[in-house]
């Protein structure tokens, strides 16, 4: 079906704005939030126009959809993707809204038979229990690692195929079938990424729900907890996630961080203060050297770690070609050695063949 220019231009503009937002560094600024809200509004308007034009129906097969309309199957995914990148005061509500859009996107693909067998199983698993959805419903580390590697390889192949189809612009302008393949390849990639995002959002939602239902009790916090630390200038900062020994000896009542299924049960922080987070933003990820090599050698020499003097080096001294006296001396020494070897052949001194 031929749609008005408004939907096509609005969808193109919304995608371009979304791509621009993903590369902007000022994600904490007010202007960035305003631009995000404007982009979200554009995608919501695209959703309204798609419904108004009745571009899709559960009663028609994929072959009946016009090639130019296939791209609008991704509106729900793009809206969900930008929603999950939005951080507001009501983060939990934003996550639920993003998950709804992801589920709407996958349900429509399922109606048109665009989900493979594995994706269908994942979709059914999510519908049956959205709150505990996970790509790897097991706490076995080896299994979880294998699933991650497998999905990484799949995503890499999907991106390569999409890049290959996108680079062939000459055929895209003349061959309607190639354009259709491009849109379907894009949908396959978005499907793969949708399940990845739903997995992460489900974990985040579980953590937020745990915070709301079980806020930390200040009376149960250990004395060395940063939230009860006195402003005495001392810092016992640690990156350990397990409780300190003092708490274990007291029979601390802290709950486990992860459940048997690998879901987080309580929030945890790796840093004790916001300022420490800010100071570590532009810091190198590894320990930087505190002195140069020359300074280190000088320090070792001062401490007696380097022994100097002693016998001459075992390396043969190079002869200066311009020093004729030295060259003659070496020549005479070599001749004397040759004469000695001729006068005393090997084995001549061992006449009784004794070892």
ROKE-837595 format. One line per 4 residues: their letters; for each residue x negated, y, z of C-alpha. Coordinates in steps of 0.02 Angstrom, whole numbers. Layout:
A = X Y Z ~ ...
// end
This chain:
XXXX = 0 0 0 ~ -65 173 -44 ~ -74 278 115 ~ -84 466 134
XXXX = -252 549 132 ~ -224 601 312 ~ -247 423 380 ~ -400 388 272
XXXX = -484 554 313 ~ -437 544 497 ~ -507 368 514 ~ -668 415 423
XXXX = -692 568 533 ~ -659 470 693 ~ -788 337 646 ~ -917 470 604
XXXX = -888 559 770 ~ -902 395 865 ~ -1068 355 781 ~ -1132 529 823
XXXX = -1081 512 1006 ~ -1175 348 1026 ~ -1341 434 987 ~ -1316 592 1090
XXXX = -1425 611 1246 ~ -1308 729 1342 ~ -1186 595 1398 ~ -1161 681 1567
XXXX = -1117 852 1499 ~ -943 927 1488 ~ -959 954 1300 ~ -994 769 1276
XXXX = -839 720 1376 ~ -734 842 1275 ~ -798 768 1112 ~ -764 592 1175
XXXX = -585 638 1220 ~ -562 718 1048 ~ -626 560 962 ~ -512 451 1068
XXXX = -366 561 1017 ~ -410 535 833 ~ -411 346 850 ~ -246 352 944
XXXX = -173 453 801 ~ -240 323 679 ~ -148 190 779 ~ 12 289 768
XXXX = -3 313 580 ~ -43 128 552 ~ 116 82 645 ~ 218 215 557
XXXX = 162 153 385 ~ 191 -30 434 ~ 26 -83 357 ~ 21 -249 449
XXXX = 149 -382 485 ~ 138 -551 570 ~ 245 -624 431 ~ 123 -591 289
XXXX = -41 -681 250 ~ -210 -596 238 ~ -206 -606 48 ~ -56 -488 44
XXXX = -151 -348 131 ~ -222 -220 11 ~ -411 -209 11 ~ -408 -27 67
XXXX = -298 -70 216 ~ -409 -207 290 ~ -524 -78 369 ~ -381 -17 480
XXXX = -379 -185 569 ~ -529 -118 666 ~ -442 36 738 ~ -399 -53 901
XXXX = -578 -116 922 ~ -656 54 891 ~ -538 135 1016 ~ -579 2 1146
XXXX = -765 21 1116 ~ -765 208 1145 ~ -651 190 1295 ~ -770 73 1384
XXXX = -910 200 1362 ~ -804 332 1451 ~ -838 358 1637 ~ -702 449 1731
XXXX = -648 458 1912 ~ -525 316 1879 ~ -646 193 1800 ~ -538 43 1841
XXXX = -391 112 1741 ~ -506 149 1593 ~ -573 -29 1594 ~ -398 -103 1595
XXXX = -349 7 1450 ~ -503 -45 1350 ~ -467 -229 1384 ~ -290 -205 1321
XXXX = -354 -133 1158 ~ -479 -275 1136 ~ -341 -402 1165 ~ -229 -313 1041
XXXX = -369 -316 911 ~ -400 -502 934 ~ -215 -547 935 ~ -190 -463 767
XXXX = -340 -553 694 ~ -270 -716 760 ~ -106 -683 670 ~ -200 -668 505
XXXX = -310 -820 538 ~ -470 -719 553 ~ -530 -805 713 ~ -638 -960 697
XXXX = -615 -1109 812 ~ -738 -1048 943 ~ -663 -873 946 ~ -489 -947 961
XXXX = -542 -1045 1115 ~ -618 -889 1193 ~ -460 -790 1154 ~ -349 -923 1234
XXXX = -463 -928 1386 ~ -447 -740 1407 ~ -257 -742 1389 ~ -241 -882 1518
XXXX = -344 -789 1649 ~ -403 -614 1602 ~ -470 -570 1775 ~ -600 -711 1775
XXXX = -644 -716 1591 ~ -824 -759 1551 ~ -916 -818 1397 ~ -1004 -947 1506
XXXX = -883 -1009 1641 ~ -1022 -1094 1736 ~ -1157 -1044 1858 ~ -1288 -1158 1780
XXXX = -1434 -1046 1730 ~ -1490 -1157 1585 ~ -1316 -1162 1508 ~ -1291 -974 1526
XXXX = -1461 -941 1446 ~ -1423 -1057 1300 ~ -1255 -973 1269 ~ -1336 -801 1270
XXXX = -1470 -854 1147 ~ -1343 -935 1033 ~ -1231 -781 1030 ~ -1383 -670 1002
XXXX = -1430 -770 848 ~ -1251 -765 785 ~ -1241 -577 805 ~ -1407 -554 715
XXXX = -1344 -655 566 ~ -1181 -556 561 ~ -1276 -391 562 ~ -1391 -449 423
XXXX = -1244 -501 314 ~ -1155 -337 346 ~ -1313 -239 304 ~ -1336 -338 144
XXXX = -1159 -302 85 ~ -1169 -119 136 ~ -1330 -86 39 ~ -1255 -143 -127
XXXX = -1163 19 -161 ~ -1155 -3 -350 ~ -1053 -162 -336 ~ -944 -92 -198
XXXX = -888 47 -314 ~ -841 -70 -455 ~ -794 -236 -375 ~ -640 -241 -263
XXXX = -685 -416 -202 ~ -854 -356 -134 ~ -767 -217 -38 ~ -652 -346 37
XXXX = -800 -453 89 ~ -881 -301 170 ~ -728 -263 275 ~ -711 -445 329
XXXX = -896 -453 376 ~ -871 -297 482 ~ -721 -378 567 ~ -822 -535 606
XXXX = -958 -431 688 ~ -831 -331 789 ~ -748 -492 845 ~ -913 -557 911
XXXX = -950 -394 1001 ~ -774 -383 1072 ~ -796 -544 1171 ~ -964 -482 1234
XXXX = -883 -321 1296 ~ -735 -412 1374 ~ -855 -520 1472 ~ -948 -369 1543
XXXX = -789 -270 1578 ~ -711 -417 1671 ~ -863 -425 1784 ~ -859 -238 1815
XXXX = -673 -244 1851 ~ -700 -383 1979 ~ -831 -278 2067 ~ -719 -124 2072
XXXX = -575 -227 2139 ~ -687 -298 2274 ~ -740 -123 2325 ~ -560 -65 2335
XXXX = -498 -215 2432 ~ -648 -239 2547 ~ -735 -73 2581 ~ -896 -88 2683
XXXX = -875 -73 2871 ~ -1007 47 2942 ~ -1007 -45 3109 ~ -1067 -205 3025
XXXX = -1211 -125 2931 ~ -1386 -172 2990 ~ -1486 -37 3078 ~ -1611 -26 2935
XXXX = -1476 0 2803 ~ -1502 162 2704 ~ -1324 217 2745 ~ -1365 220 2931
XXXX = -1545 275 2919 ~ -1595 427 3020 ~ -1673 574 2933 ~ -1843 542 3011
XXXX = -1939 548 2847 ~ -1972 361 2849 ~ -1920 250 2706 ~ -1908 61 2707
XXXX = -1852 50 2527 ~ -1844 -124 2456 ~ -1782 -201 2293 ~ -1732 -363 2378
XXXX = -1552 -416 2355 ~ -1553 -540 2500 ~ -1524 -476 2678 ~ -1675 -435 2787
XXXX = -1744 -560 2911 ~ -1674 -462 3058 ~ -1499 -482 2991 ~ -1523 -667 2960
XXXX = -1584 -692 3138 ~ -1430 -602 3202 ~ -1320 -717 3099 ~ -1269 -578 2982
XXXX = -1095 -590 2910 ~ -1134 -520 2739 ~ -1047 -612 2598 ~ -1140 -690 2452
XXXX = -1171 -574 2305 ~ -1116 -698 2170 ~ -979 -827 2169 ~ -1000 -1006 2108
XXXX = -943 -949 1936 ~ -1074 -810 1932 ~ -951 -669 1966 ~ -1009 -524 2078
XXXX = -915 -525 2244 ~ -981 -362 2315 ~ -1074 -209 2253 ~ -1259 -192 2281
XXXX = -1390 -61 2245 ~ -1573 -74 2205 ~ -1614 101 2266 ~ -1572 183 2431
XXXX = -1546 363 2373 ~ -1487 454 2219 ~ -1647 556 2216 ~ -1750 397 2198
XXXX = -1647 352 2047 ~ -1674 524 1971 ~ -1861 520 2003 ~ -1878 351 1920
XXXX = -1791 399 1757 ~ -1945 462 1666 ~ -2070 352 1756 ~ -2165 217 1664
XXXX = -2102 40 1681 ~ -2273 -24 1735 ~ -2407 30 1858 ~ -2520 163 1783
XXXX = -2710 160 1815 ~ -2772 269 1957 ~ -2952 287 1893 ~ -3052 268 1733
XXXX = -3169 122 1699 ~ -3321 232 1731 ~ -3249 288 1897 ~ -3214 107 1945
XXXX = -3394 55 1903 ~ -3464 201 2003 ~ -3355 151 2152 ~ -3411 -31 2139
XXXX = -3593 25 2130 ~ -3570 133 2285 ~ -3492 -14 2379 ~ -3633 -130 2326
XXXX = -3528 -235 2210 ~ -3649 -215 2064 ~ -3828 -285 2076 ~ -3961 -187 1982
XXXX = -4144 -226 1945 ~ -4215 -402 1951 ~ -4301 -498 1812 ~ -4303 -446 1631
XXXX = -4155 -485 1524 ~ -4155 -650 1430 ~ -4107 -562 1271 ~ -4246 -550 1143
XXXX = -4309 -374 1118 ~ -4286 -311 942 ~ -4444 -262 848 ~ -4460 -91 772
XXXX = -4498 -117 587 ~ -4599 44 583 ~ -4715 -12 725 ~ -4851 -98 621
XXXX = -4958 -145 772 ~ -4814 -234 854 ~ -4769 -320 690 ~ -4949 -381 667
XXXX = -4951 -445 846 ~ -4793 -545 816 ~ -4860 -612 652 ~ -5022 -671 732
XXXX = -4925 -754 873 ~ -4816 -846 746 ~ -4969 -906 649 ~ -5053 -969 807
XXXX = -4899 -1066 851 ~ -4890 -1143 677 ~ -5073 -1195 687 ~ -5044 -1273 857
XXXX = -4897 -1375 791 ~ -5001 -1437 643 ~ -5143 -1490 758 ~ -5026 -1572 880
XXXX = -4885 -1659 784 ~ -4732 -1713 880 ~ -4761 -1875 979 ~ -4950 -1873 960
XXXX = -4976 -1857 1147 ~ -4868 -2008 1188 ~ -4983 -2145 1121 ~ -4916 -2280 1238
XXX = -4735 -2242 1189 ~ -4692 -2201 1367 ~ -4545 -2094 1413
// end
